[in-house]
Amino acid sequence: MHGRTDVRRRLVATLAGFGALAVLVCLLAPLVGSTSIHLSRVFDRSIPFADNIDAQVFFIARLPRVFAAAIVGAGLALSGVVFQALLRNPLAAPDTLGVSAGATLGAMLALTAHADFTLLGISVVPLTSFAGAVGALVIVFALSLARRRGTSSTVLLLGGIAIAALLNAAGRFIQYLSDVTDTFRTVQWLMGSLDVGSYAPILASLVPFGLACIGFVTLPRVLDLISLGEEAAEARGVDVVRTERLALVSASLSTGAAVSLGGPVLFVGLIVPHIVRLIVGADHRLVLPASALFGASFLIVCDLIARTIVAPVEMPVGIITAIIGGPFFLWLLFRGK
Amino acid sequence: MLLDAVDLSFAYHRGARVLDGVSLSVPRRSVVGLIGPNGSGKTTLVRVLNGTLTPSRGRVLLDNTPVTAMSRRDLARRIAVVPQETHVTFDFTALEIVLMGRYPHLGAFALEGPDDASIARKALAATGTAALEARQFATLSGGEKQRVVIASALAQSSDILLLDEPTTALDIGFQFEIASLLSALNRERGTTMVVSTHDLNFAAMLCTELVLLKAGRVLAAGATKDVLTAANIRRLYDVDADVTFHPRAGHLTVVPLARTD
């Protein structure tokens, strides 16, 4: 265990390992599907793009979906890491603070109101679901402003659960009032789908996701210290209040970006951080980037399975993430014991 | 004086005053004990001294600079804190916990270098926990945990240690161990300490000076041999006690006898 001190070496190894996995998955996933294509033909510059069926399938039909899976997977996993550290609770997830519930309610309102126009090339559902996520964040943020020292993580956790319950109840009521078709569309959205169709929604989600990542970059070490407790972190020189607010905003933007793009895909935000911690240890300087890369790879593979396992019918990706993630997590938890 | 508290008052949000005009001075290289009954304001005083809480009146001076004027990072380089108990959420190793003490000395994006690792290992060695460095913190015993947390505070390379009831959760064996560890650190490194405690014999063994707190006020303060008296213990706790110099222990010992009414 001598090597565990050498953070730099471990960081390089972690980035190289998880980075290689992500690149490999990004390249291989678009090759699989009902039409079989070859990587050599995809990148064959001698064939014009208009005549290169393989390149068209790769870049137009399949790659957007892979990128969407990467952003949703990375966004949910990063938020999961941050919420777990911030609330000092291993069961925290993007859903815990009501952010997912807010996004879901936003999406439901648009689906039920049949608002299918587009704004700046983006359809309304992602916009309203993002607005819902931000709305939930505003409530949670107000809670954190009214915090009492020493209990803020408990207040946030309980407050977030209460807000999630409230927003879910509102969602259920809307669903109860809507007709069968709308309900089915809502249920479909809730199970998650990465069939984005084009690059436009991906580019749109990159704005909040990019902003979130700027916040995430400053967080790893302070998250380590905050896991010792707020007072311990403060005594070691961390500005805890500022850190908590920055972390909340970043994680919520990231969750909002992910959920508005792919729906509230189950399990990724909860389980990916734990799998990564079992592999790289607790240090957030390793856990945060590794979770982004592994979350992206994990969801790309799950989506690949979702669209091929019962082809030509597609499985909702949320079901695959839960079916794969659950047993894998249990195996990691109990191996060697 | 290294650390000076002048006329401190503090009340939690809309609550009663927890500290009421508390003044105390901590000379360099001293070990000052804070003793007093539950709710007398010991923990609050430690938090105010550390700048975690801002007093409603009065101020805390560190080498004549108000602590409220210092950044958290600058303050953390001067004052380290050992809380009563530490719960760690994730599976950090003992060495990783100790390395976190280096945070105030590193930039936001700097990784610990060989110097930091050697400071951390020395801190582990000084607290007798070198063999535990690769162990997960959560799997350590109460005494081992507290020693690792003290090592983490030592790795902060501060000149003052604030300890809030460091032995409350420990059995007498570990209590002795922590007391002799702290004495040695004070003797060998010249670390100045402020220790709050309920254990009067622990205070008698370790502290050069005592501050007696009752209901947020200073009841008495001074050299341990002068203020640790049966009369003061009666005023502080309403307990009748024998206070005698114990030749084998080499310090005063307190034997509580009965509650007075």
Interface residues (C-beta under 8 A of the other chain):
Chain A: M1 H2 R4 T5 V7 R8 L11 Q84 A85 R88 N89 P90 R148 R149 T218 R221 D224 L225 S227 L228 G229 E231 A232 E234 A235 R236 G237 V238 D239 R277 G281 A282 D283 R285
Chain B: H13 R47 N50 T52 L53 R72 R73 L75 A76 R77 I79 A80 V81 P83 T86 H87 V88 T89 F90 D91 F92 T93 L95 E96 I97 L99 M100 G101 Y103 P104 L106 A108 L111 E112 A117 A120 E133 A134 Q156
